[in-house]
Amino acid sequence: MPAEARWILAVVAAVAAQHLLSSHSATGIASLFSDSATGIASLFSAALLAEAPASPPVRMEAARNEHEIAAQQQHSASQFQRLADDKPLGGVETEAPQPDEVRAAAEAVEAEAARRRALKCGQKVPPESLTVTRGVSIFVKSKYHGEAGSGHAWSYRVEFTNEGVDTVQMLSRHWIFTDATGFVSEMKGPGARGVTPVLRPGDSWSYDSGTQLETSHGAMHGSFQFETLRAVSGVVPSMFNARVGRLALSPTDSLEQAPCGEPARGDMLPDTSVRATRRVIVGATVERQPERSDEVAGVYRWAYDVQINNARDQAITVVAHRWMTVDADGAVKEMNGLGVGGNYRSKEIELPAGDAFRTKGILATATPVGNAWGAYTVRAQTAGGDEVEIDAEVGVVGLSTDGTPVADLRPEAG
């Protein structure tokens, strides 16, 4: 919108506001101008609250290199910094519902039959899907890339478009992959490709990723967890789950019928997790390390892969780490130290606002089944300039030699 037009709109809004102030009670005014979780009372007040974009809608194509990823991170960080103090759930120090809680709340209100109809279970599905949730359109398309090692590989592109009137931010993802035998693998993590994109009305963002299955065909579906940063529509709650419709992973990039896979249910834990602690988002996956000829009997090793996203409005520094494991016999072990640990050893890592990094390491248990969890100590600054330390949690993950979900074995879970 041209600057002159924005100025005229501001004058009109000011005159309208003065008229409202002279003709409504204090209670009415609070209702008219609120953009909190209680909603917005009228379309006119929504128009007053609507943010006039400083620039036309932004289309961010899938990043091709680290430089383009960094540019996307910086763009979303600058958008969030402008809105951080006014977002409906409060500032960066306010704890929000966990990604799994947001997803579970959405699924709880869905009838089982309706949910399975949406997944098109028992039907052939194309290698693409399109869903719209709260004005956020998500289009996903897969492409086969042939045999890879002992399995088959696909790439997929995900395209988000904000067709609504609210400004939203994607904070985490949850994918469910199913092969032709019905075996399910899950993947949870912060953002995607290191970015937690902020989407104003009209903005779009896309990213590329990939997966492998042991069979030549299968299917995938999932969801993304969003937070509303500027609420114009009045739709609540501020955190919401955007479902991704099921699509085929086909060797011919065509219609394919594959079993409908289900994520881990109840107290069963998959080998992946994602947690958000005061907008420091930590995603973790674990994988059994191949047995080695020199391996000590009774020791099972697991490789962990952790990504940490800084979704706060200022830089953070990861200064320490702590990992806990529990095996099937109830034996608990702790591994901790300064710095990030793993392949970074005792090195501290500074993350600018919007940035992300990955670290890898090894865990061990005495049984082929167990759990692992932990935390990264993060040094950060509050809006007032005070320095604080945050224990950014690593959500508990299941350890199993075949990759299947396991029970929660932690002492406090019993």
C-alpha positions as CSV (number, residue, x, y, z in Angstrom):
1,M,0.0,0.0,0.0
2,P,1.4,3.5,-0.9
3,A,2.6,5.6,2.0
4,E,-0.1,8.3,1.1
5,A,-2.8,5.7,1.3
6,R,-1.6,4.4,4.6
7,W,-1.5,7.9,6.0
8,I,-5.1,8.5,4.9
9,L,-6.2,5.2,6.4
10,A,-4.5,6.2,9.7
11,V,-6.4,9.6,9.7
12,V,-9.7,7.9,9.0
13,A,-9.0,5.3,11.8
14,A,-8.2,8.1,14.2
15,V,-11.3,10.0,13.5
16,A,-13.4,6.8,13.8
17,A,-11.7,6.0,17.1
18,Q,-12.5,9.5,18.5
19,H,-16.1,9.0,17.6
20,L,-16.1,5.6,19.3
21,L,-14.6,7.0,22.4
22,S,-17.3,9.6,22.6
23,S,-20.1,7.1,22.2
24,H,-19.1,3.9,24.0
25,S,-18.4,2.9,27.5
26,A,-15.0,1.9,28.7
27,T,-16.1,-1.7,28.7
28,G,-17.2,-1.4,25.1
29,I,-14.0,0.2,24.0
30,A,-11.9,-2.5,25.6
31,S,-14.0,-5.1,23.7
32,L,-13.8,-3.3,20.4
33,F,-10.0,-2.8,20.5
34,S,-9.0,-6.1,22.1
35,D,-6.8,-8.5,20.0
36,S,-6.5,-11.0,22.9
37,A,-7.6,-14.6,22.9
38,T,-11.1,-13.5,23.8
39,G,-11.5,-12.3,20.2
40,I,-12.5,-9.1,18.4
41,A,-16.0,-7.8,18.8
42,S,-16.6,-6.4,15.3
43,L,-15.4,-6.2,11.8
44,F,-14.8,-2.5,12.2
45,S,-12.5,-3.0,15.2
46,A,-10.7,-5.7,13.2
47,A,-10.1,-3.2,10.5
48,L,-8.5,-0.8,13.0
49,L,-6.3,-3.6,14.3
50,A,-5.2,-4.8,10.9
51,E,-1.6,-4.2,10.2
52,A,-0.9,-2.2,7.0
53,P,2.0,-4.2,5.5
54,A,5.2,-2.2,5.2
55,S,5.8,-4.0,1.9
56,P,3.9,-6.2,-0.5
57,P,3.4,-9.8,0.3
58,V,6.7,-11.8,0.4
59,R,7.1,-15.0,-1.6
60,M,10.1,-17.0,-0.2
61,E,11.0,-19.8,-2.5
62,A,12.7,-23.0,-1.3
63,A,16.2,-22.1,-0.1
64,R,19.0,-23.5,-2.3
65,N,22.0,-22.9,0.1
66,E,23.0,-21.8,3.5
67,H,23.0,-18.1,2.5
68,E,19.4,-18.2,1.4
69,I,18.4,-20.1,4.6
70,A,20.1,-17.3,6.6
71,A,18.2,-14.7,4.7
72,Q,14.9,-16.4,5.5
73,Q,15.8,-16.7,9.2
74,Q,16.7,-13.0,9.4
75,H,13.5,-12.0,7.6
76,S,11.3,-14.0,10.0
77,A,13.2,-12.9,13.0
78,S,12.7,-9.2,12.1
79,Q,9.0,-9.8,11.5
80,F,8.7,-11.5,14.9
81,Q,10.7,-8.8,16.7
82,R,8.1,-6.2,15.6
83,L,5.2,-8.3,17.0
84,A,6.8,-10.0,20.0
85,D,5.4,-7.7,22.7
86,D,1.8,-7.8,21.3
87,K,1.3,-11.4,20.4
88,P,-1.8,-12.9,22.0
89,L,0.0,-15.4,24.2
90,G,2.3,-12.7,25.6
91,G,6.0,-12.0,25.4
92,V,8.9,-14.4,24.8
93,E,9.1,-15.3,28.5
94,T,5.5,-16.7,28.5
95,E,5.3,-20.5,28.2
96,A,3.0,-21.7,25.4
97,P,1.4,-25.1,24.9
98,Q,3.8,-27.7,23.7
99,P,3.6,-28.8,20.0
100,D,2.3,-32.3,21.0
101,E,-0.4,-30.7,23.1
102,V,-1.5,-28.4,20.3
103,R,-1.7,-31.4,18.0
104,A,-3.5,-33.6,20.5
105,A,-6.0,-30.9,21.3
106,A,-6.9,-30.6,17.6
107,E,-7.3,-34.3,17.2
108,A,-9.4,-34.6,20.4
109,V,-12.2,-32.6,18.8
110,E,-12.2,-34.6,15.6
111,A,-14.4,-37.6,15.2
112,E,-12.4,-40.7,14.4
113,A,-14.4,-41.5,11.3
114,A,-14.0,-38.0,10.0
115,R,-10.2,-38.1,10.6
116,R,-9.9,-41.3,8.7
117,R,-12.0,-40.0,5.9
118,A,-9.6,-37.0,5.7
119,L,-6.7,-39.4,5.4
120,K,-8.5,-41.3,2.6
121,C,-7.7,-44.6,4.2
122,G,-8.4,-47.6,1.9
123,Q,-8.2,-45.3,-1.2
124,K,-5.6,-44.6,-3.8
125,V,-4.1,-41.2,-3.1
126,P,-2.0,-38.9,-5.5
127,P,1.6,-37.9,-4.8
128,E,0.3,-34.5,-3.6
129,S,-2.1,-32.9,-1.2
130,L,-3.6,-29.5,-0.4
131,T,-5.2,-28.5,2.9
132,V,-6.2,-25.2,4.4
133,T,-6.4,-24.5,8.2
134,R,-7.2,-21.1,9.7
135,G,-6.4,-19.5,6.3
136,V,-3.0,-21.2,6.0
137,S,-2.8,-23.3,2.8
138,I,-0.3,-26.2,2.8
139,F,0.5,-27.9,-0.5
140,V,2.9,-30.9,-0.5
141,K,4.2,-32.8,-3.5
142,S,6.5,-35.8,-3.6
143,K,8.9,-37.0,-6.3
144,Y,10.6,-40.4,-6.6
145,H,14.4,-40.6,-6.9
146,G,15.0,-44.3,-7.2
147,E,16.7,-46.9,-5.1
148,A,19.0,-45.6,-2.4
149,G,21.1,-48.2,-0.5
150,S,18.7,-50.8,0.8
151,G,15.6,-48.7,0.3
152,H,13.9,-46.1,-1.9
153,A,14.2,-42.3,-1.8
154,W,11.8,-39.4,-2.4
155,S,12.0,-35.7,-2.2
156,Y,9.1,-33.5,-1.3
157,R,8.3,-29.8,-1.5
158,V,6.1,-28.1,1.1
159,E,4.5,-24.7,0.2
160,F,2.7,-22.5,2.7
161,T,0.5,-19.6,1.7
162,N,-1.2,-17.3,4.3
163,E,-4.6,-16.7,2.7
164,G,-6.1,-15.4,5.9
165,V,-6.0,-12.1,7.7
166,D,-3.9,-13.0,10.8
167,T,-0.1,-12.9,10.9
168,V,1.1,-16.4,11.9
169,Q,4.4,-18.2,12.6
170,M,5.2,-21.9,12.0
171,L,7.1,-23.2,15.0
172,S,7.2,-27.0,14.6
173,R,6.4,-30.0,12.4
174,H,5.3,-33.6,12.7
175,W,5.6,-36.1,9.8
176,I,4.2,-39.6,9.7
177,F,5.7,-41.9,7.0
178,T,4.2,-45.3,6.3
179,D,5.7,-48.0,4.1
180,A,3.9,-50.7,2.1
181,T,4.0,-53.1,5.0
182,G,2.4,-50.6,7.4
183,F,5.5,-49.8,9.3
184,V,5.4,-46.2,10.6
185,S,8.2,-43.8,11.3
186,E,7.7,-40.3,12.7
187,M,9.8,-37.1,12.5
188,K,9.3,-34.2,14.8
189,G,11.3,-31.0,14.9
190,P,11.4,-27.2,15.2
191,G,10.4,-25.2,12.1
192,A,11.8,-26.7,8.9
193,R,15.2,-26.3,7.2
194,G,16.3,-24.2,10.2
195,V,13.5,-21.6,9.7
196,T,10.5,-20.7,11.8
197,P,8.7,-18.6,9.1
198,V,6.5,-15.6,10.0
199,L,3.8,-15.3,7.4
200,R,1.8,-12.1,7.1
201,P,-1.4,-12.1,5.1
202,G,-0.5,-12.9,1.5
203,D,3.0,-14.2,2.4
204,S,4.2,-17.6,1.2
205,W,7.2,-19.8,2.1
206,S,8.4,-23.2,0.8
207,Y,11.1,-25.7,1.6
208,D,12.4,-29.0,0.2
209,S,13.2,-32.2,2.1
210,G,13.3,-35.9,1.6
211,T,12.7,-39.3,3.1
212,Q,13.5,-43.0,2.5
213,L,11.4,-46.2,2.9
214,E,12.5,-49.8,2.7
215,T,9.6,-50.5,0.3
216,S,9.1,-49.1,-3.2
217,H,5.9,-47.3,-2.3
218,G,4.2,-45.8,0.8
219,A,2.5,-42.6,2.0
220,M,3.1,-39.6,4.2
221,H,1.0,-37.1,6.2
222,G,1.4,-34.9,9.2
223,S,0.9,-31.5,10.6
224,F,2.5,-28.1,11.5
225,Q,2.0,-26.2,14.7
226,F,1.5,-22.5,14.4
227,E,1.1,-19.5,16.6
228,T,-0.9,-16.4,15.8
229,L,1.2,-13.3,16.3
230,R,-1.3,-10.7,15.2
231,A,-5.0,-11.7,15.6
232,V,-7.3,-9.8,13.3
233,S,-9.9,-12.6,12.7
234,G,-10.6,-13.1,16.4
235,V,-10.4,-16.9,15.9
236,V,-9.0,-18.7,18.9
237,P,-6.9,-20.3,20.3
238,S,-3.7,-18.5,19.4
239,M,-1.8,-21.8,18.9
240,F,-3.2,-24.1,16.3
241,N,-2.5,-27.3,14.4
242,A,-2.5,-27.3,10.6
243,R,-3.0,-30.8,9.2
244,V,-1.2,-32.1,6.0
245,G,-3.4,-34.4,3.9
246,R,-2.0,-37.9,3.1
247,L,-0.1,-38.2,-0.1
248,A,1.5,-41.1,-1.9
249,L,5.2,-42.0,-2.1
250,S,5.0,-43.7,-5.4
251,P,7.8,-45.1,-7.7
252,T,5.8,-43.7,-10.7
253,D,4.8,-40.4,-9.1
254,S,1.2,-41.4,-9.6
255,L,-1.8,-42.7,-7.6
256,E,-0.9,-45.3,-5.0
257,Q,-2.7,-47.2,-2.3
258,A,-0.8,-47.6,0.9
259,P,-1.8,-48.5,4.5
260,C,-2.8,-45.6,6.8
261,G,-0.1,-45.3,9.5
262,E,-0.8,-44.1,13.0
263,P,1.6,-42.2,15.2
264,A,2.6,-43.5,18.7
265,R,-0.4,-43.4,21.0
266,G,-0.9,-42.9,24.7
267,D,2.2,-43.3,26.8
268,M,4.2,-45.0,23.9
269,L,7.2,-43.0,22.8
270,P,8.6,-42.8,19.2
271,D,12.3,-42.2,18.5
272,T,11.7,-38.4,17.9
273,S,10.5,-35.5,20.0
274,V,10.1,-31.7,20.0
275,R,9.8,-29.3,22.9
276,A,9.6,-25.5,23.2
277,T,10.9,-23.7,26.3
278,R,10.3,-20.0,26.2
279,R,10.6,-20.0,22.4
280,V,13.8,-22.1,22.4
281,I,12.7,-25.1,20.4
282,V,14.5,-28.4,20.5
283,G,13.9,-31.3,18.2
284,A,15.6,-34.7,18.8
285,T,15.8,-38.0,16.9
286,V,17.7,-41.2,17.9
287,E,18.9,-44.1,15.8
288,R,20.5,-47.4,16.8
289,Q,24.2,-47.5,16.0
290,P,25.2,-50.7,14.1
291,E,26.9,-53.3,16.2
292,R,30.6,-53.3,16.1
293,S,33.0,-56.2,16.5
294,D,34.7,-54.5,19.4
295,E,31.4,-53.6,21.2
296,V,31.3,-54.6,24.8
297,A,28.6,-57.1,25.5
298,G,25.5,-55.7,27.0
299,V,26.0,-52.1,25.7
300,Y,23.7,-50.6,23.2
301,R,24.6,-47.4,21.5
302,W,22.3,-44.7,20.0
303,A,23.2,-41.8,17.9
304,Y,21.2,-38.6,18.7
305,D,20.6,-35.7,16.3
306,V,19.4,-32.5,17.9
307,Q,18.3,-29.2,16.3
308,I,17.9,-26.1,18.3
309,N,16.0,-23.1,16.9
310,N,16.1,-19.7,18.5
311,A,12.5,-18.3,18.0
312,R,13.1,-15.5,20.6
313,D,13.6,-11.9,19.7
314,Q,17.3,-11.7,20.7
315,A,20.4,-13.8,20.5
316,I,21.0,-16.8,22.8
317,T,24.1,-18.8,23.8
318,V,24.0,-22.5,24.5
319,V,26.4,-23.0,27.4
320,A,25.8,-26.5,28.8
321,H,24.1,-29.8,28.2
322,R,22.6,-32.6,30.1
323,W,21.3,-36.1,28.9
324,M,19.5,-38.8,30.9
325,T,18.9,-42.4,29.9
326,V,16.9,-45.1,31.6
327,D,17.0,-48.7,30.5
328,A,14.4,-51.5,30.7
329,D,15.7,-52.5,34.2
330,G,15.1,-49.0,35.5
331,A,18.8,-48.0,35.7
332,V,19.1,-44.2,35.2
333,K,22.4,-42.6,33.9
334,E,23.3,-39.0,33.5
335,M,25.7,-37.4,31.1
336,N,26.4,-33.6,31.4
337,G,29.0,-31.0,30.8
338,L,29.8,-27.5,29.6
339,G,29.1,-26.4,26.1
340,V,26.9,-28.1,23.6
341,G,28.5,-31.6,24.0
342,G,28.4,-34.2,21.3
343,N,30.4,-33.3,18.2
344,Y,30.9,-29.8,19.6
345,R,32.4,-31.1,22.9
346,S,32.6,-28.2,25.4
347,K,32.2,-25.4,22.8
348,E,29.5,-22.8,23.4
349,I,27.3,-21.8,20.4
350,E,25.7,-18.4,20.0
351,L,22.5,-18.2,18.0
352,P,21.2,-14.9,16.6
353,A,17.4,-14.4,16.7
354,G,15.8,-16.7,14.2
355,D,18.9,-18.9,13.7
356,A,19.3,-22.6,14.3
357,F,22.0,-25.3,14.5
358,R,22.4,-29.1,14.8
359,T,24.5,-31.2,17.1
360,K,25.1,-35.0,17.1
361,G,26.4,-37.4,19.7
362,I,26.2,-40.9,21.2
363,L,24.1,-42.3,24.1
364,A,24.4,-45.8,25.6
365,T,22.1,-48.2,27.6
366,A,22.5,-51.7,29.0
367,T,19.3,-53.0,27.4
368,P,17.9,-52.9,23.9
369,V,15.0,-50.8,25.0
370,G,15.0,-47.5,26.9
371,N,14.3,-43.8,27.0
372,A,16.5,-40.7,26.6
373,W,15.8,-37.0,27.5
374,G,17.6,-34.0,28.6
375,A,18.1,-30.2,28.4
376,Y,20.4,-27.5,27.0
377,T,21.3,-24.6,29.3
378,V,20.8,-21.4,27.3
379,R,21.9,-17.9,28.3
380,A,19.5,-15.2,27.1
381,Q,18.4,-11.7,27.7
382,T,15.0,-10.5,28.7
383,A,13.2,-7.5,27.2
384,G,14.4,-5.5,30.2
385,G,18.1,-6.3,29.5
386,D,18.5,-8.8,32.3
387,E,20.5,-12.0,31.7
388,V,18.6,-15.3,32.4
389,E,19.4,-18.9,32.0
390,I,16.9,-21.2,30.4
391,D,16.8,-25.0,30.6
392,A,15.6,-25.8,27.1
393,E,14.1,-29.3,27.4
394,V,14.8,-32.2,25.1
395,G,11.6,-34.2,25.0
396,V,11.8,-37.8,26.0
397,V,12.4,-40.2,23.1
398,G,12.0,-44.0,22.9
399,L,15.0,-46.2,22.3
400,S,14.4,-49.5,20.6
401,T,16.6,-51.6,18.3
402,D,13.8,-51.9,15.6
403,G,12.7,-48.3,15.8
404,T,9.2,-49.1,17.2
405,P,7.7,-47.0,20.0
406,V,8.4,-48.0,23.6
407,A,6.8,-47.3,26.9
408,D,7.7,-44.4,29.1
409,L,10.2,-46.0,31.5
410,R,11.2,-42.9,33.5
411,P,10.7,-43.3,37.3
412,E,8.4,-40.4,37.5
413,A,6.2,-41.9,34.8
414,G,5.5,-44.9,37.0
